[in-house]
């Protein structure tokens, strides 16, 4: 495609060189640039792409989009824009032929519930015979074939490539998580969303956003009427039990529908709820829909919200109620989202991705509510390093109040001293006056200790990492580590002890 066609709708201040030059690919990584490529020089948090433009040219780039004129061979066309990151989504969309316009794209944003809601929607759509693609923090797929990304929401080039490949595979729907970082960094600009779901908002990412108001402001951009040129003119699906969701529902000018458990004004609601360790039974009711009797192996109040969100989207998309019920019933625990591990009939072990105060509170309350008579809840958790430090004491206090016994351990300490992180979590236990806890920095040993402590009827909840299969230390060093694998190793070791 000619460069000048890529620049349709892109504000630029100057072009040095031939605007009619042919472009075969676009990249942000100078190492991946090949002959005929366009290199986008984006200024990142750690590196500035402008410093690598010469390497991109050496690797075959014939054009560079940048914020300032660079010292490059005169044969290389340079397009000068005010902000490369803002210009990139439109260029990427143009290069791939605006593929999201030909798909039904569902974007899910919020602090908690994004992944499960995405997979519930995907399960329902598959039950209806639809071809789908998905992008989640757990795994991403195009029509059943896995796609690997480096981050929760990929860069705009990768997203548009993903949508293009989805269309080529025959997909009709694409469902994706939308992180606050991706909104703020313009990764999702240029996507024509048919549905935008807001699940909830609680404390997370404040190391990046600074405050809850700033965090909410970024999330709300997706639903701002003035931004329809960036995100399409789709429909908003909003949880109005959440205070930020209610605020968003009132202020958005988009076409919208609501869901809730406690707010009778919501269009989609849940009633007659029964929740146990074996799953949920409930009835979905709403304006203009028949009562839907739901049975699912998923557990917990948070999954009721996820089911309501997925049902609301699929009802709006014209999916039949029979397919909605089938899709929900087929969805089982997965990827460290309140996932029951092992088959010990006497005690339950649950791995969950909860890594925020609200997320930890939700899973602990859910576990407490499904405890058998006389059972005890044992919590194992930590907090990540180089992230919002204010939540550490809060998470300590939550576990102190809700768990019968807690083990504070290491998560992903990154550049911080894990003992210092545990010190900060421990402040929450002291605040609550709770002494029923232990500090065990080694995460495997912490899990083993919790399993040893568990008696018949107890629940061991291991929170924080979920599907992650690594621990991250200083300078980005990673070691392989999976909570699920550690639990399975524990059972294997016990089995050997019995037979050995």
DRENFI-797351 format. One line per 10 residues: number of its first residue (from 0); for each residue x, y, z of N, C-alpha, C. Coordinates in steps of 0.1 Angstrom, whole numbers. Layout:
NUM) X Y Z X Y Z X Y Z ~ ...
***
This chain:
0) 8 -12 0 0 0 0 9 12 0 ~ 5 23 -8 12 35 -8 11 42 5 ~ 22 49 9 23 56 22 12 66 23 ~ 10 74 12 0 84 12 -14 79 15 ~ -17 66 11 -30 60 15 -31 57 29 ~ -19 53 35 -19 50 49 -22 62 58 ~ -19 74 52 -20 86 60 -34 93 59 ~ -43 86 52 -57 91 52 -62 93 66 ~ -66 106 69 -72 109 82 -62 111 93 ~ -49 111 89 -38 113 99 -32 127 98
10) -33 134 108 -27 148 108 -12 147 109 ~ -5 153 99 9 153 99 14 167 95 ~ 25 171 100 30 185 97 39 186 85 ~ 46 175 82 55 176 71 59 162 66 ~ 61 160 53 66 148 48 80 151 40 ~ 90 144 44 103 145 38 105 132 29 ~ 105 134 16 107 122 8 95 119 0 ~ 94 107 -5 83 103 -15 71 98 -7 ~ 59 105 -8 47 100 -1 41 88 -8 ~ 45 86 -20 39 75 -28 46 62 -27
20) 56 62 -18 64 49 -17 55 38 -12 ~ 58 26 -16 50 14 -12 55 9 1 ~ 45 6 10 47 0 23 42 -14 24 ~ 51 -23 29 47 -37 29 43 -42 44 ~ 48 -34 54 44 -38 67 47 -26 77 ~ 42 -27 89 44 -16 99 49 -23 111 ~ 59 -16 118 64 -22 130 68 -11 140 ~ 68 -14 153 73 -6 164 87 -10 168 ~ 91 -22 164 103 -28 169 113 -28 157 ~ 124 -20 159 134 -19 149 140 -32 145
30) 141 -42 155 147 -55 152 138 -63 143 ~ 125 -60 142 116 -68 134 112 -61 121 ~ 119 -50 118 116 -43 106 123 -50 94 ~ 116 -51 83 121 -58 71 120 -49 59 ~ 125 -54 48 124 -45 36 111 -41 32 ~ 109 -28 29 97 -22 25 88 -18 37 ~ 94 -18 49 86 -16 61 85 -1 65 ~ 75 2 73 73 15 79 76 14 94 ~ 86 21 99 89 20 113 82 32 120 ~ 75 29 131 69 39 139 77 42 151
40) 83 54 152 92 57 163 83 63 175 ~ 80 54 184 71 57 195 80 59 208 ~ 77 70 215 84 72 228 78 64 239 ~ 85 54 245 79 46 255 84 50 269 ~ 81 42 279 84 45 293 99 43 295 ~ 105 33 289 119 30 291 128 34 279 ~ 122 33 267 130 36 255 123 45 246 ~ 130 52 237 124 61 227 127 55 214 ~ 117 52 206 118 46 193 126 55 184 ~ 127 68 186 134 76 177 149 73 178
50) 154 67 189 168 64 191 171 51 183 ~ 161 44 178 163 31 171 159 32 156 ~ 156 44 152 151 45 138 162 41 128 ~ 175 45 131 186 41 122 187 26 121 ~ 186 19 132 186 4 132 175 -1 123 ~ 163 5 124 152 1 116 155 3 101 ~ 161 14 97 165 16 83 175 6 79 ~ 185 3 87 195 -7 84 188 -21 81 ~ 177 -23 88 170 -36 86 160 -36 75 ~ 159 -25 68 151 -24 56 139 -14 56
60) 137 -7 66 126 3 67 128 13 56 ~ 118 16 48 119 26 37 112 39 41 ~ 105 39 53 98 51 58 98 50 73 ~ 97 62 79 97 64 93 86 74 97 ~ 78 71 106 68 81 111 74 85 125 ~ 75 98 127 82 103 139 78 116 143 ~ 82 121 155 78 133 161 87 145 157 ~ 98 142 151 108 152 147 116 146 135 ~ 122 155 127 130 150 116 143 144 122 ~ 146 132 116 158 125 121 169 125 111
70) 181 123 115 193 122 106 193 108 100 ~ 187 107 88 186 94 81 190 96 67 ~ 192 85 60 195 85 46 184 93 38 ~ 187 102 29 177 110 22 167 101 15 ~ 170 89 12 161 80 4 150 75 13 ~ 151 77 26 141 72 36 130 83 38 ~ 118 80 35 107 90 37 104 91 52 ~ 103 104 56 100 107 70 87 114 71 ~ 78 109 79 65 116 81 65 122 96 ~ 63 135 97 64 142 110 50 144 115
80) 48 139 127 35 140 134 37 146 148 ~ 27 151 154 28 157 167 30 146 178 ~ 24 134 176 25 123 185 23 110 177 ~ 34 103 177 34 90 169 24 80 174 ~ 23 80 188 14 70 194 0 73 190 ~ -4 85 189 -18 89 186 -20 87 171 ~ -10 88 163 -12 87 148 -12 72 144 ~ -5 63 152 -4 49 148 -17 42 146 ~ -27 43 155 -39 35 153 -46 37 139 ~ -46 50 135 -53 53 122 -44 47 111
90) -31 48 112 -23 42 101 -24 27 101 ~ -25 21 112 -26 6 113 -40 2 108 ~ -50 9 111 -64 6 106 -64 7 91 ~ -58 18 85 -58 19 71 -50 8 64 ~ -39 4 70 -30 -6 64 -38 -19 63 ~ -46 -23 73 -53 -36 73 -67 -35 68 ~ -71 -23 63 -84 -22 57 -96 -21 66 ~ -93 -15 78 -104 -12 88 -112 -25 91 ~ -105 -36 95 -112 -49 97 -122 -49 108 ~ -121 -41 118 -130 -42 129 -144 -38 125
100) -145 -30 114 -158 -25 109 -166 -37 104 ~ -159 -48 100 -166 -59 94 -169 -70 104 ~ -164 -68 117 -166 -77 128 -176 -72 138 ~ -182 -80 146 -189 -75 158 -179 -76 169 ~ -174 -64 173 -164 -64 183 -170 -60 197 ~ -166 -68 207 -171 -66 221 -159 -63 229 ~ -159 -51 235 -148 -47 244 -153 -47 259 ~ -145 -53 268 -148 -54 282 -138 -47 290 ~ -142 -37 298 -133 -29 306 -138 -29 320 ~ -129 -26 330 -132 -26 344 -121 -32 351
110) -121 -32 365 -110 -37 372 -111 -52 373 ~ -122 -57 377 -123 -72 378 -134 -78 369 ~ -132 -90 366 -143 -98 358 -141 -97 343 ~ -131 -90 338 -130 -89 323 -128 -102 316 ~ -118 -110 322 -115 -123 315 -126 -133 315 ~ -132 -135 327 -143 -144 328 -155 -140 319 ~ -158 -127 319 -169 -122 311 -167 -125 296 ~ -154 -122 292 -150 -125 278 -152 -139 274 ~ -148 -149 283 -149 -163 280 -164 -168 281 ~ -172 -162 290 -186 -165 290 -193 -161 277
120) -190 -149 272 -195 -144 259 -191 -154 248 ~ -178 -157 248 -173 -166 238 -180 -180 238 ~ -182 -185 250 -189 -198 252 -203 -197 247 ~ -210 -186 249 -224 -185 244 -224 -184 229 ~ -215 -176 224 -214 -174 209 -211 -188 202 ~ -202 -195 208 -199 -208 202 -211 -218 203 ~ -218 -217 214 -231 -225 215 -241 -221 204 ~ -240 -209 200 -249 -204 189 -243 -207 176 ~ -232 -214 175 -226 -217 162 -218 -206 155 ~ -214 -196 163 -207 -185 157 -192 -187 158
130) -185 -183 148 -170 -183 148 -165 -171 155 ~ -155 -172 164 -151 -162 173 -136 -160 174 ~ -132 -149 178 -118 -146 183 -118 -139 196 ~ -108 -141 204 -108 -135 218 -94 -130 221 ~ -93 -120 229 -81 -114 234 -83 -113 249 ~ -76 -121 257 -77 -119 272 -63 -121 278 ~ -63 -117 291 -50 -119 299 -46 -133 300 ~ -56 -142 299 -54 -156 301 -48 -162 288 ~ -56 -162 278 -51 -167 265 -59 -160 254 ~ -54 -160 242 -61 -154 230 -61 -164 219
140) -73 -163 212 -75 -173 201 -82 -166 189 ~ -79 -172 177 -86 -169 165 -92 -182 160 ~ -105 -184 161 -112 -196 156 -105 -208 162 ~ -102 -208 175 -96 -220 181 -81 -221 180 ~ -74 -212 173 -60 -213 172 -54 -202 181 ~ -45 -206 189 -40 -197 199 -30 -186 193 ~ -31 -174 198 -23 -163 194 -16 -157 206 ~ -3 -155 206 4 -151 217 7 -136 216 ~ 3 -128 227 6 -114 228 15 -112 240 ~ 22 -100 240 31 -97 251 24 -89 263
150) 12 -84 260 6 -76 270 -9 -78 270 ~ -16 -73 280 -31 -75 282 -38 -70 269 ~ -36 -58 265 -42 -53 253 -30 -49 244 ~ -29 -56 232 -17 -54 224 -17 -40 218 ~ -6 -36 211 -5 -23 204 -14 -23 193 ~ -17 -11 188 -27 -10 177 -24 -18 164 ~ -11 -19 161 -7 -26 149 -11 -41 151 ~ -8 -46 163 -11 -60 165 -26 -63 166 ~ -33 -53 172 -48 -54 172 -54 -55 158 ~ -50 -45 150 -56 -45 136 -52 -57 128
160) -40 -62 130 -35 -75 124 -44 -86 129 ~ -47 -86 142 -55 -97 148 -69 -97 142 ~ -75 -85 141 -89 -84 135 -88 -88 120 ~ -78 -85 113 -77 -89 99 -76 -104 98 ~ -68 -110 106 -67 -125 106 -80 -131 110 ~ -87 -125 120 -100 -130 124 -110 -131 112 ~ -110 -120 105 -119 -120 93 -115 -130 83 ~ -102 -132 81 -97 -142 71 -102 -156 75 ~ -102 -158 89 -106 -171 94 -121 -174 93 ~ -129 -163 90 -143 -164 90 -150 -160 103
170) -143 -155 112 -149 -151 125 -159 -140 123 ~ -170 -141 131 -180 -130 130 -179 -121 142 ~ -175 -126 154 -174 -118 166 -159 -119 171 ~ -155 -107 177 -142 -107 184 -145 -100 198 ~ -141 -107 208 -143 -103 222 -129 -100 228 ~ -128 -89 235 -115 -85 240 -115 -77 253 ~ -105 -80 261 -104 -71 273 -98 -58 269 ~ -102 -47 276 -97 -34 273 -91 -28 286 ~ -78 -27 287 -72 -22 299 -72 -7 299 ~ -70 -1 311 -69 13 312 -57 18 305
180) -46 11 306 -33 15 300 -36 16 284 ~ -43 6 279 -45 6 264 -53 18 260 ~ -62 22 268 -70 34 265 -62 47 265 ~ -54 48 276 -46 60 278 -35 61 268 ~ -30 49 263 -19 49 254 -24 48 239 ~ -37 49 237 -43 50 224 -42 37 216 ~ -40 25 223 -39 13 216 -52 9 210 ~ -63 12 216 -76 8 211 -83 19 203 ~ -76 30 200 -82 40 191 -84 33 177 ~ -94 37 170 -96 32 157 -103 18 156
190) -108 13 168 -116 1 168 -131 4 168 ~ -138 -2 159 -152 0 158 -160 -10 167 ~ -161 -6 180 -168 -15 190 -183 -15 188 ~ -188 -27 187 -203 -29 187 -209 -28 201 ~ -201 -34 211 -206 -34 225 -194 -30 234 ~ -196 -22 244 -186 -19 254 -192 -22 267 ~ -185 -31 275 -190 -35 288 -181 -28 299 ~ -188 -23 309 -181 -18 321 -185 -27 333 ~ -175 -34 338 -178 -44 349 -179 -37 363 ~ -169 -30 366 -167 -24 380 -154 -16 380
200) -152 -8 391 -140 -1 393 -136 -1 407 ~ -124 -6 410 -119 -6 424 -104 -4 423 ~ -97 -2 434 -83 2 435 -74 -7 427 ~ -67 -2 417 -57 -9 410 -50 1 401 ~ -38 -2 397 -30 6 388 -28 21 392 ~ -30 24 405 -28 37 410 -14 42 409 ~ -4 33 407 10 36 405 10 44 391 ~ 1 40 382 1 47 369 -9 58 369 ~ -21 57 374 -31 67 372 -31 78 383 ~ -25 74 395 -24 84 406 -36 85 415
210) -48 84 410 -60 85 419 -71 77 412 ~ -81 74 420 -93 67 415 -101 76 405 ~ -101 89 407 -107 98 397 -101 97 384 ~ -87 97 384 -80 97 371 -82 83 365 ~ -82 73 373 -85 59 368 -98 58 361 ~ -109 64 368 -122 64 362 -123 72 350 ~ -116 84 350 -116 93 338 -111 85 325 ~ -100 78 327 -95 70 316 -105 60 311 ~ -110 52 320 -120 42 316 -132 48 309 ~ -137 59 314 -149 65 309 -147 71 295
220) -135 73 291 -133 78 277 -139 69 267 ~ -139 56 269 -146 46 260 -160 50 258 ~ -167 55 268 -181 57 268 -185 72 266 ~ -175 80 264 -178 95 261 -183 97 247 ~ -194 104 246 -201 106 233 -191 113 224 ~ -183 122 229 -174 130 221 -163 121 214 ~ -161 108 219 -151 100 214 -156 89 205 ~ -168 90 200 -173 80 191 -165 78 178 ~ -158 88 174 -149 87 162 -138 77 164 ~ -134 76 177 -123 67 180 -127 52 183
230) -139 51 189 -143 38 194 -156 32 188 ~ -162 39 178 -174 34 171 -186 38 179 ~ -198 36 172 -210 40 178 -218 28 183 ~ -212 20 192 -218 8 197 -227 11 209 ~ -230 0 216 -239 1 227 -231 -2 240 ~ -235 5 251 -228 4 264 -236 -6 272 ~ -229 -15 279 -235 -25 288 -228 -22 302 ~ -236 -17 312 -229 -12 324 -235 -18 337 ~ -227 -22 346 -231 -27 359 -234 -15 368 ~ -247 -13 371 -251 -1 379 -252 -4 394
240) -248 -16 398 -246 -18 412 -233 -12 417 ~ -223 -11 407 -211 -4 410 -213 11 410 ~ -207 18 420 -209 32 421 -204 40 409 ~ -192 35 404 -186 42 392 -194 38 380 ~ -200 26 380 -208 22 369 -221 30 368 ~ -227 32 379 -239 40 380 -237 54 375 ~ -226 60 380 -222 73 375 -219 74 360 ~ -213 63 355 -210 63 341 -223 61 333 ~ -232 53 338 -245 51 331 -253 64 330 ~ -252 72 340 -259 85 340 -253 95 331
250) -240 94 329 -233 105 322 -231 102 307 ~ -231 89 303 -229 86 289 -241 89 280 ~ -238 93 268 -248 96 259 -250 85 249 ~ -243 74 251 -244 62 242 -257 55 243 ~ -261 47 234 -271 38 235 -267 28 247 ~ -276 24 256 -270 17 267 -281 8 273 ~ -276 -2 280 -284 -11 289 -277 -13 301 ~ -284 -17 312 -278 -19 325 -280 -33 330 ~ -271 -37 340 -273 -50 347 -270 -48 361 ~ -276 -56 370 -273 -54 385 -280 -66 392
260) -276 -68 404 -282 -77 413 -291 -70 423 ~ -287 -58 428 -294 -51 438 -302 -39 434 ~ -300 -34 421 -307 -23 416 -318 -27 408 ~ -331 -25 413 -342 -29 405 -345 -21 392 ~ -338 -10 391 -339 -3 378 -331 -8 367 ~ -323 -18 370 -314 -24 359 -323 -32 350 ~ -320 -32 337 -327 -40 327 -325 -55 329 ~ -313 -59 332 -310 -73 333 -306 -75 348 ~ -313 -85 355 -311 -87 369 -311 -102 373 ~ -306 -104 385 -305 -118 389 -314 -120 401
270) -321 -131 402 -330 -134 414 -329 -149 417 ~ -334 -152 429 -334 -166 434 -321 -173 433 ~ -311 -166 439 -297 -171 438 -294 -181 448 ~ -287 -192 444 -282 -202 453 -268 -205 449 ~ -258 -203 458 -244 -205 455 -238 -215 465 ~ -230 -225 459 -223 -234 467 -210 -238 461 ~ -202 -247 467 -189 -250 461 -191 -257 448 ~ -203 -262 446 -206 -269 433 -211 -260 422 ~ -214 -247 425 -218 -238 415 -229 -229 419 ~ -235 -223 409 -246 -213 411 -259 -217 404
280) -270 -215 411 -283 -216 404 -289 -202 406 ~ -295 -197 396 -302 -184 397 -311 -182 385 ~ -319 -172 386 -328 -168 375 -324 -154 370 ~ -322 -153 357 -320 -140 350 -333 -134 346 ~ -337 -123 351 -349 -116 347 -346 -103 341 ~ -356 -97 334 -353 -84 328 -365 -79 319 ~ -364 -67 316 -375 -61 308 -375 -67 294 ~ -386 -73 290 -388 -78 277 -381 -91 274 ~ -377 -99 285 -371 -112 282 -377 -122 292 ~ -378 -134 287 -383 -145 296 -374 -148 307
290) -379 -153 318 -370 -157 330 -361 -168 325 ~ -348 -167 327 -338 -177 323 -333 -184 336 ~ -335 -197 337 -330 -204 348 -316 -209 345 ~ -307 -204 352 -293 -206 350 -287 -216 360 ~ -279 -226 354 -271 -235 363 -257 -234 357 ~ -247 -232 366 -234 -231 362 -224 -237 373 ~ -213 -243 369 -203 -247 379 -195 -236 384 ~ -197 -224 379 -189 -212 384 -195 -208 398 ~ -186 -203 406 -190 -199 420 -189 -184 422 ~ -196 -179 432 -194 -166 437 -202 -155 432
300) -204 -144 440 -212 -133 436 -206 -126 424 ~ -192 -125 423 -186 -118 412 -189 -125 399 ~ -191 -139 399 -194 -146 387 -209 -144 383 ~ -217 -141 393 -231 -137 389 -231 -124 381 ~ -223 -114 385 -222 -102 377 -216 -105 363 ~ -206 -114 362 -200 -117 349 -210 -124 340 ~ -219 -133 346 -229 -139 338 -240 -129 334 ~ -243 -120 342 -253 -110 338 -247 -101 326 ~ -235 -97 328 -228 -89 317 -228 -97 304 ~ -224 -109 304 -223 -117 292 -237 -119 286
310) -247 -122 295 -261 -124 290 -266 -111 283 ~ -263 -100 290 -268 -87 284 -263 -85 271 ~ -250 -87 269 -243 -85 256 -250 -94 245 ~ -251 -107 249 -256 -116 239 -271 -114 236 ~ -279 -110 246 -293 -107 243 -293 -95 233 ~ -285 -85 235 -285 -73 226 -280 -77 212 ~ -272 -87 212 -266 -92 199 -276 -101 192 ~ -287 -104 198 -297 -113 191 -295 -128 193 ~ -287 -132 203 -285 -146 205 -297 -152 213 ~ -301 -164 209 -313 -169 215 -310 -173 230
320) -321 -173 238 -320 -176 252 -315 -190 254 ~ -319 -199 246 -314 -213 247 -299 -214 246 ~ -294 -207 236 -279 -207 234 -272 -200 246 ~ -278 -190 251 -272 -183 263 -271 -192 274 ~ -282 -200 277 -282 -209 288 -272 -221 286 ~ -271 -225 274 -262 -236 270 -247 -231 272 ~ -244 -219 267 -231 -214 268 -227 -212 282 ~ -236 -207 291 -232 -205 305 -230 -218 312 ~ -238 -228 309 -237 -241 316 -224 -248 312 ~ -219 -245 300 -206 -252 295 -194 -246 301
330) -195 -234 306 -184 -226 311 -180 -231 325 ~ -167 -236 326 -162 -241 339 -151 -232 344 ~ -147 -234 356 -135 -226 361 -123 -228 353 ~ -115 -218 351 -104 -219 342 -93 -208 346 ~ -81 -210 342 -71 -200 342 -69 -192 355 ~ -71 -199 366 -69 -193 379 -80 -182 382 ~ -92 -184 377 -103 -175 381 -112 -184 390 ~ -110 -183 403 -117 -191 413 -118 -206 408 ~ -106 -211 404 -105 -224 398 -102 -234 409 ~ -110 -244 410 -108 -255 420 -98 -265 415
340) -88 -267 423 -76 -275 419 -76 -288 427 ~ -74 -300 421 -73 -312 428 -87 -318 430 ~ -87 -331 435 -100 -338 437 -100 -343 451 ~ -95 -336 461 -95 -340 475 -109 -339 480 ~ -116 -350 484 -130 -348 488 -131 -342 502 ~ -120 -340 509 -121 -335 523 -119 -320 524 ~ -111 -315 514 -108 -300 515 -107 -295 501 ~ -110 -282 499 -111 -276 486 -99 -266 485 ~ -92 -267 473 -82 -257 470 -86 -249 458 ~ -85 -236 460 -90 -227 449 -78 -217 446
350) -75 -216 433 -65 -206 428 -73 -195 421 ~ -69 -183 425 -76 -171 419 -66 -160 416 ~ -69 -152 406 -60 -141 401 -62 -129 409 ~ -71 -129 419 -73 -116 427 -60 -110 432 ~ -58 -97 428 -46 -90 432 -49 -76 435 ~ -62 -73 438 -66 -60 442 -74 -61 455 ~ -75 -51 463 -83 -52 475 -97 -57 473 ~ -104 -51 463 -118 -55 460 -118 -70 455 ~ -108 -73 446 -108 -87 441 -106 -97 452 ~ -96 -94 461 -94 -103 473 -106 -104 482
360) -112 -93 485 -124 -93 493 -135 -102 487 ~ -137 -100 474 -147 -108 467 -145 -123 468 ~ -133 -127 465 -130 -142 465 -130 -148 479 ~ -126 -140 489 -126 -145 502 -140 -146 507 ~ -148 -136 504 -163 -136 508 -170 -148 502 ~ -167 -150 489 -173 -161 482 -169 -175 488 ~ -156 -176 491 -151 -189 497 -157 -191 511 ~ -158 -180 518 -164 -181 532 -179 -185 531 ~ -186 -180 521 -200 -184 519 -203 -198 515 ~ -193 -205 509 -195 -218 505 -188 -228 514
370) -182 -223 525 -176 -232 535 -186 -242 541 ~ -182 -254 543 -191 -264 550 -191 -261 565 ~ -201 -265 572 -202 -263 586 -189 -267 593 ~ -183 -258 601 -171 -261 608 -158 -259 600 ~ -160 -256 588 -148 -254 579 -141 -241 582 ~ -128 -241 578 -120 -229 580 -115 -224 567 ~ -114 -211 565 -108 -205 553 -94 -201 555 ~ -85 -207 547 -70 -204 548 -66 -196 536 ~ -61 -184 538 -57 -175 527 -42 -175 525 ~ -38 -176 512 -23 -174 509 -23 -164 498
380) -15 -153 501 -15 -142 491 -3 -133 494 ~ 0 -125 484 11 -115 485 7 -103 476 ~ 16 -94 474 14 -82 466 26 -80 457 ~ 23 -75 445 34 -73 435 43 -61 438 ~ 55 -62 435 64 -50 437 63 -40 425 ~ 68 -28 428 68 -17 418 54 -14 413 ~ 44 -16 422 30 -13 419 25 -5 430 ~ 12 -2 430 5 6 440 7 0 454 ~ 15 8 462 19 3 475 7 5 485 ~ -2 14 482 -12 18 492 -22 6 494
390) -23 -3 484 -32 -14 485 -27 -26 494 ~ -14 -26 497 -8 -37 505 -14 -38 519 ~ -15 -27 526 -20 -27 540 -35 -31 539 ~ -42 -26 529 -56 -28 527 -59 -43 525 ~ -51 -49 517 -53 -63 514 -50 -72 526 ~ -40 -67 534 -37 -74 547 -49 -74 556 ~ -55 -62 557 -67 -60 566 -78 -69 561 ~ -80 -70 548 -91 -77 543 -90 -92 546 ~ -78 -97 544 -75 -112 547 -76 -114 562 ~ -71 -104 570 -72 -106 585 -87 -107 589
400) -96 -99 583 -110 -100 587 -117 -112 582 ~ -114 -116 570 -122 -126 563 -117 -141 564 ~ -104 -142 565 -98 -156 566 -97 -161 580 ~ -98 -174 582 -96 -179 595 -81 -180 598 ~ -73 -181 588 -58 -181 589 -52 -176 576 ~ -42 -168 577 -36 -162 565 -21 -165 565 ~ -16 -167 553 -2 -168 551 2 -158 541 ~ 10 -148 545 15 -137 536 28 -142 530 ~ 28 -141 517 40 -146 509 44 -137 498 ~ 53 -141 490 58 -133 479 49 -135 466
410) 48 -124 458 40 -125 446 51 -123 435 ~ 50 -112 428 61 -108 418 68 -96 424 ~ 79 -98 432 85 -87 439 92 -77 430 ~ 95 -81 418 102 -73 408 115 -66 415 ~ 116 -53 415 128 -47 420 128 -45 435 ~ 117 -48 441 115 -45 456 120 -58 464 ~ 123 -55 477 126 -65 486 113 -72 490 ~ 112 -85 488 99 -92 491 96 -91 506 ~ 106 -91 515 103 -89 529 97 -76 532 ~ 101 -66 526 96 -52 528 81 -52 523
420) 78 -58 512 64 -59 508 56 -66 518 ~ 61 -77 523 53 -84 534 51 -76 546 ~ 62 -68 550 60 -59 561 48 -50 559 ~ 47 -44 547 36 -35 545 22 -42 545 ~ 22 -54 540 9 -62 541 6 -65 556 ~ 16 -68 563 14 -71 577 8 -60 586 ~ 10 -48 581 5 -36 588 -11 -38 589 ~ -17 -43 579 -31 -45 579 -36 -55 590 ~ -28 -65 592 -31 -75 603 -30 -68 617 ~ -20 -60 618 -18 -53 631 -29 -43 633
430) -33 -37 622 -44 -27 623 -57 -34 628 ~ -59 -46 624 -71 -54 627 -70 -61 640 ~ -58 -61 646 -55 -68 658 -56 -83 657 ~ -52 -88 645 -53 -103 642 -39 -109 642 ~ -38 -120 650 -25 -127 651 -25 -140 644 ~ -37 -144 638 -38 -157 631 -32 -156 617 ~ -19 -155 616 -13 -154 603 2 -159 604 ~ 8 -161 593 22 -164 592 29 -157 580 ~ 41 -155 582 49 -149 570 58 -160 565 ~ 56 -164 552 65 -174 546 68 -168 532
440) 80 -163 530 84 -156 518 84 -165 506 ~ 89 -177 508 90 -187 497 76 -191 493 ~ 71 -188 481 57 -190 478 53 -205 478 ~ 62 -214 473 59 -228 473 58 -233 487 ~ 67 -229 496 66 -233 510 53 -228 516 ~ 49 -216 513 37 -210 518 25 -219 514 ~ 24 -223 502 13 -231 497 13 -245 504 ~ 25 -251 504 26 -264 511 22 -263 526 ~ 26 -252 532 22 -250 546 7 -249 548 ~ 1 -241 539 -14 -240 539 -21 -253 537
450) -16 -261 528 -22 -274 525 -20 -284 537 ~ -9 -283 544 -7 -291 556 -16 -287 567 ~ -19 -274 568 -28 -269 579 -42 -273 576 ~ -46 -274 564 -60 -276 561 -65 -289 566 ~ -77 -288 572 -84 -300 578 -96 -303 569 ~ -102 -315 571 -115 -318 564 -125 -306 565 ~ -130 -302 553 -140 -291 553 -135 -278 551 ~ -121 -276 552 -115 -263 550 -114 -260 535 ~ -112 -247 532 -109 -242 519 -96 -234 520 ~ -87 -238 511 -74 -231 509 -75 -222 497
460) -75 -209 499 -76 -199 487 -62 -194 485 ~ -57 -196 473 -43 -191 469 -46 -180 459 ~ -43 -167 463 -47 -156 455 -35 -148 449 ~ -37 -141 438 -27 -132 433 -22 -135 419 ~ -19 -148 416 -12 -150 404 -21 -157 394 ~ -30 -165 398 -40 -172 389 -33 -180 378 ~ -35 -175 366 -30 -183 354 -15 -181 352 ~ -9 -171 358 5 -168 356 14 -180 359 ~ 24 -182 351 33 -193 353 48 -189 356 ~ 49 -177 362 62 -172 365 62 -164 378
470) 74 -161 383 76 -151 393 86 -141 387 ~ 84 -128 389 92 -118 383 100 -111 394 ~ 114 -110 392 123 -104 402 130 -92 395 ~ 140 -88 401 147 -75 397 152 -77 382 ~ 152 -65 376 157 -64 362 150 -73 352 ~ 137 -76 355 129 -84 346 132 -99 347 ~ 140 -103 356 143 -118 357 131 -126 361 ~ 128 -136 354 116 -145 357 121 -159 359 ~ 114 -165 368 115 -180 370 102 -186 368 ~ 102 -199 364 89 -206 362 83 -208 376
480) 70 -205 377 63 -207 389 48 -207 386 ~ 41 -218 390 26 -219 388 20 -223 401 ~ 11 -216 406 3 -220 418 -3 -233 416 ~ -9 -235 405 -16 -247 402 -7 -259 402 ~ 5 -257 396 15 -268 395 20 -271 409 ~ 21 -261 418 26 -264 431 16 -272 439 ~ 3 -269 437 -8 -277 444 -7 -291 439 ~ -6 -293 426 -6 -307 421 7 -314 425 ~ 18 -307 427 30 -313 432 28 -317 446 ~ 21 -309 454 19 -313 468 11 -326 469
490) 1 -328 460 -7 -340 460 1 -352 456 ~ 10 -350 446 18 -360 441 28 -365 451 ~ 34 -355 459 43 -359 469 36 -367 480 ~ 24 -363 484 17 -370 494 13 -384 489 ~ 10 -385 477 7 -399 471 19 -408 472 ~ 31 -402 469 43 -410 469 46 -414 483 ~ 44 -405 493 46 -408 507 38 -420 511 ~ 26 -421 506 16 -432 510 21 -445 504 ~ 26 -444 492 29 -456 485 44 -460 486 ~ 52 -450 491 66 -452 492 71 -460 504
***
